[in-house]
């Protein structure tokens, strides 16, 4: 096997798109906007995307734990001793992406409950989200998640362009081509 299962590939790319969209909504449509009626729609979308991400992440994690990881062309023994930090960090960063995506969704749900946002009358905004401890936690986690996404992308750049391993093929729908054997 030299790529992930198709369902995991689909979930990966849908999750990536939702994380990106949710992050942009949080930063550009929510963080600095006052809590007025104009904030309700982007907040509702942000919350819905966060809930979908929670479900997708649990599903991805279950599938990932139940399937084998694709095989890769390994570095030769001479190169293996000089393993770059980006390679050493690749696996932990992938698992931390799962953890922090789950934490983001869970703290978002917790903040919703803390702030009493969901009422029978609809979405009711508090005067200030920063009055709730989970708002700071949620914001801090978003920064950590952003850094993890950047590290994940840098890992892909390393494997794709520096090592020339066609890393995108591991998480795409076609078989890897030109795979070298050592």
C-alpha positions as CSV (number, residue, x, y, z in Angstrom):
1,X,0.0,0.0,0.0
2,X,1.5,3.3,-1.0
3,X,-1.3,5.7,-0.2
4,X,-4.0,6.2,2.4
5,X,-7.5,4.7,1.8
6,X,-9.8,6.9,-0.3
7,X,-12.2,7.6,2.6
8,X,-9.3,8.9,4.7
9,X,-8.1,11.0,1.8
10,X,-11.5,12.6,1.3
11,X,-11.8,13.3,5.0
12,X,-8.3,14.8,5.1
13,X,-9.1,17.3,2.4
14,X,-12.6,18.1,3.6
15,X,-11.1,18.6,7.1
16,X,-8.3,20.8,5.8
17,X,-10.8,23.0,3.9
18,X,-13.0,23.3,7.0
19,X,-10.1,24.1,9.3
20,X,-8.9,26.8,7.0
21,X,-12.5,28.2,6.6
22,X,-13.2,28.1,10.3
23,X,-9.9,29.7,11.1
24,X,-10.5,32.5,8.6
25,X,-14.0,33.1,10.0
26,X,-12.7,33.2,13.5
27,X,-9.9,35.7,12.7
28,X,-11.6,37.9,10.1
29,X,-15.3,37.8,10.9
30,X,-15.4,37.2,14.7
31,X,-12.3,38.1,16.7
32,X,-12.4,41.9,16.5
33,X,-16.1,42.3,15.6
34,X,-18.4,43.7,18.3
35,X,-21.1,41.4,19.5
36,X,-23.9,42.8,17.5
37,X,-26.6,41.2,15.3
38,X,-24.2,41.2,12.3
39,X,-22.0,38.7,14.2
40,X,-24.7,36.1,14.6
41,X,-24.5,34.6,11.1
42,X,-20.7,34.2,10.9
43,X,-20.7,32.9,14.4
44,X,-23.4,30.3,13.6
45,X,-21.4,29.2,10.6
46,X,-18.2,29.0,12.6
47,X,-19.9,27.0,15.3
48,X,-21.5,24.6,12.7
49,X,-18.2,24.1,11.0
50,X,-16.5,23.4,14.3
51,X,-19.2,20.8,15.1
52,X,-18.7,19.1,11.7
53,X,-14.9,19.2,12.3
54,X,-15.4,17.4,15.6
55,X,-17.4,14.6,13.9
56,X,-14.9,14.4,11.0
57,X,-11.9,14.3,13.3
58,X,-13.3,11.5,15.4
59,X,-14.1,9.6,12.2
60,X,-10.7,10.3,10.7
61,X,-8.9,9.2,13.9
62,X,-10.9,5.9,14.0
63,X,-10.2,5.1,10.4
64,X,-6.5,6.1,10.8
65,X,-6.1,3.9,13.8
66,X,-7.8,1.0,12.0
67,X,-5.7,1.2,8.8
68,X,-2.1,0.8,8.0
69,X,0.1,3.8,7.1
70,X,1.3,3.9,3.5
71,X,4.8,2.6,2.9
72,X,7.5,5.1,1.9
73,X,10.8,4.9,0.3
74,X,13.2,5.0,3.2
75,X,16.4,6.9,3.4
76,X,19.6,4.9,2.9
77,X,21.3,3.9,6.1
78,X,24.0,6.6,5.6
79,X,21.3,9.3,5.4
80,X,19.2,7.8,8.2
81,X,21.7,9.0,10.9
82,X,21.4,12.6,9.8
83,X,17.6,12.7,10.1
84,X,16.4,16.3,9.9
85,X,14.2,17.7,12.7
86,X,11.3,18.2,10.2
87,X,11.3,14.4,9.6
88,X,11.5,13.6,13.3
89,X,8.6,16.0,14.0
90,X,6.4,14.7,11.2
91,X,4.6,11.9,13.0
92,X,4.1,13.8,16.3
93,X,2.8,16.8,14.4
94,X,0.2,14.7,12.6
95,X,-1.1,13.3,15.8
96,X,-1.1,16.7,17.5
97,X,-3.2,18.0,14.6
98,X,-5.9,15.5,15.6
99,X,-5.6,16.4,19.3
100,X,-5.7,20.1,18.8
101,X,-8.6,19.9,16.3
102,X,-10.5,18.0,18.8
103,X,-9.6,20.4,21.6
104,X,-10.6,23.4,19.4
105,X,-14.1,21.8,18.8
106,X,-14.5,20.8,22.4
107,X,-13.5,24.3,23.8
108,X,-15.8,25.9,21.2
109,X,-18.7,23.7,22.6
110,X,-17.6,24.6,26.1
111,X,-17.5,28.3,25.3
112,X,-21.0,28.0,23.7
113,X,-22.3,26.5,27.0
114,X,-20.4,28.9,29.2
115,X,-21.7,31.9,27.4
116,X,-25.2,30.5,27.2
117,X,-25.3,31.2,23.4
118,X,-27.9,28.7,22.4
119,X,-31.3,29.5,23.8
120,X,-34.8,28.5,22.8
121,X,-35.1,32.0,21.2
122,X,-32.0,31.4,19.1
123,X,-28.4,32.5,19.3
124,X,-27.9,35.2,22.0
125,X,-24.6,36.9,22.1
126,X,-23.0,37.9,25.4
127,X,-21.7,41.4,25.9
128,X,-18.1,40.2,25.8
129,X,-16.8,36.7,25.0
130,X,-13.5,37.4,26.8
131,X,-15.5,37.4,30.1
132,X,-15.4,33.6,29.7
133,X,-12.2,31.7,30.5
134,X,-12.7,29.3,27.6
135,X,-12.5,32.1,25.1
136,X,-8.8,32.7,25.9
137,X,-8.2,28.9,25.8
138,X,-10.0,28.6,22.4
139,X,-8.0,31.5,21.0
140,X,-4.7,30.1,22.2
141,X,-5.5,26.7,20.8
142,X,-6.2,28.2,17.5
143,X,-2.7,29.7,17.4
144,X,-1.2,26.4,18.3
145,X,-3.3,24.6,15.6
146,X,-2.2,27.2,13.1
147,X,1.5,26.5,13.9
148,X,0.9,22.8,13.6
149,X,-0.7,23.2,10.2
150,X,2.3,25.3,9.1
151,X,4.6,22.5,10.3
152,X,2.5,19.9,8.5
153,X,2.8,21.9,5.3
154,X,6.6,22.4,5.8
155,X,6.9,18.6,6.2
156,X,5.1,18.1,2.9
157,X,7.4,20.6,1.2
158,X,10.4,18.8,2.6
159,X,9.2,15.3,1.4
160,X,7.8,16.6,-1.9
161,X,10.6,18.9,-3.1
162,X,13.7,18.3,-1.1
163,X,13.5,14.5,-0.8
164,X,11.5,14.1,-4.1
165,X,9.2,11.5,-2.7
166,X,6.0,12.7,-4.3
167,X,4.4,13.1,-0.8
168,X,1.2,14.4,-2.2
169,X,0.5,10.9,-3.7
170,X,0.2,9.5,-0.1
171,X,-2.9,11.7,0.4
172,X,-4.3,11.7,-3.1
173,X,-6.4,9.4,-5.3
174,X,-3.8,8.1,-7.7
175,X,-1.1,5.5,-7.3
176,X,2.4,6.8,-6.7
177,X,4.6,6.8,-9.8
178,X,8.4,6.7,-10.1
179,X,8.8,5.2,-6.7
180,X,12.5,4.3,-6.3
181,X,13.6,1.2,-4.5
182,X,16.7,1.2,-2.3
